[in-house]
């Protein structure tokens, strides 16, 4: 026969096991939610980088046209160079953000889930 004490120990062990499973499940859900958030951020940053690169490419084409036609209007060239500078800065900011997100994902994968 199983004693009342053994039954109680078994129940306690099963309760602890259930609590651990629930905690692990919640932890995984939090991790999944965090990864989904990172993915959304990465998609947004990717879009920003593509837009910045497209704008820089357009400005570069215009500069090339001016150079080929030897019609470089100083004001227009300055404006185009300013656009390229601004877009370059946007791309660099997005790259920095992507690196930070990558680090957070790497920490999560390695099990260091502290923020």
C-alpha positions as CSV (number, residue, x, y, z in Angstrom):
1,X,0.0,0.0,0.0
2,X,1.0,3.6,-0.6
3,X,1.2,5.7,2.5
4,X,-0.5,9.0,2.8
5,X,2.9,10.6,3.1
6,X,4.1,9.1,-0.2
7,X,0.8,10.2,-1.9
8,X,1.4,13.7,-0.6
9,X,5.0,13.7,-1.8
10,X,3.9,12.5,-5.2
11,X,1.2,15.2,-5.4
12,X,3.7,17.8,-4.4
13,X,6.2,16.5,-7.0
14,X,3.5,16.5,-9.7
15,X,2.4,20.0,-8.8
16,X,6.0,21.2,-9.0
17,X,6.4,19.5,-12.3
18,X,3.2,21.1,-13.6
19,X,4.3,24.5,-12.4
20,X,7.7,24.1,-14.1
21,X,6.0,23.0,-17.4
22,X,3.7,26.1,-17.2
23,X,6.6,28.4,-16.4
24,X,8.6,27.0,-19.3
25,X,5.6,27.3,-21.6
26,X,5.1,30.9,-20.6
27,X,8.8,31.6,-21.0
28,X,8.7,30.1,-24.5
29,X,5.6,32.2,-25.3
30,X,7.4,35.3,-24.1
31,X,10.4,34.3,-26.2
32,X,8.2,33.7,-29.3
33,X,6.5,37.1,-28.7
34,X,9.9,38.8,-28.4
35,X,11.3,37.1,-31.6
36,X,8.1,38.1,-33.5
37,X,8.7,41.7,-32.3
38,X,12.3,41.6,-33.5
39,X,11.1,40.2,-36.8
40,X,8.7,43.1,-37.2
41,X,11.4,45.6,-36.3
42,X,13.8,44.0,-38.8
43,X,11.2,44.2,-41.6
44,X,10.6,47.9,-40.9
45,X,14.3,48.6,-40.8
46,X,14.8,46.7,-44.0
47,X,12.1,48.8,-45.7
48,X,13.8,52.0,-44.4
49,X,17.2,50.8,-45.8
50,X,15.7,49.9,-49.2
51,X,14.1,53.3,-49.4
52,X,17.3,55.1,-48.4
53,X,19.3,53.2,-50.9
54,X,16.7,53.8,-53.7
55,X,16.9,57.6,-52.9
56,X,20.7,57.5,-52.9
57,X,20.7,55.6,-56.2
58,X,18.3,58.2,-57.8
59,X,20.5,61.0,-56.6
60,X,23.6,59.3,-57.9
61,X,22.0,58.9,-61.3
62,X,21.1,62.6,-61.4
63,X,24.6,63.5,-60.4
64,X,26.0,61.3,-63.2
65,X,23.7,63.0,-65.7
66,X,25.0,66.4,-64.6
67,X,28.6,65.2,-64.9
68,X,28.0,63.7,-68.4
69,X,26.2,66.8,-69.7
70,X,28.8,69.0,-67.9
71,X,25.8,71.1,-66.7
72,X,26.5,70.8,-63.0
73,X,24.4,73.5,-61.3
74,X,26.2,74.1,-58.0
75,X,22.9,74.5,-56.1
76,X,21.4,71.3,-57.5
77,X,24.6,69.4,-56.9
78,X,24.6,70.6,-53.3
79,X,21.0,69.6,-52.8
80,X,21.7,66.1,-54.3
81,X,24.7,65.7,-52.1
82,X,22.7,66.7,-49.0
83,X,20.0,64.1,-49.9
84,X,22.7,61.4,-50.3
85,X,24.1,62.4,-46.9
86,X,20.7,62.3,-45.2
87,X,19.8,58.9,-46.7
88,X,23.3,57.5,-45.9
89,X,22.6,58.5,-42.3
90,X,19.2,56.8,-42.3
91,X,20.8,53.6,-43.7
92,X,23.6,53.7,-41.0
93,X,21.0,54.2,-38.3
94,X,19.0,51.2,-39.6
95,X,22.2,49.1,-39.7
96,X,23.0,50.0,-36.1
97,X,19.5,49.1,-35.0
98,X,19.7,45.8,-36.9
99,X,23.0,45.0,-35.1
100,X,21.4,45.7,-31.7
101,X,18.4,43.4,-32.6
102,X,20.8,40.7,-33.7
103,X,22.6,40.9,-30.4
104,X,19.3,40.6,-28.5
105,X,18.3,37.5,-30.6
106,X,21.8,36.0,-30.0
107,X,21.4,36.5,-26.2
108,X,18.0,34.9,-26.3
109,X,19.2,31.9,-28.3
110,X,22.1,31.5,-25.9
111,X,19.7,31.5,-22.9
112,X,20.6,35.0,-21.6
113,X,17.0,36.3,-21.7
114,X,17.6,39.3,-19.3
115,X,16.9,42.6,-20.9
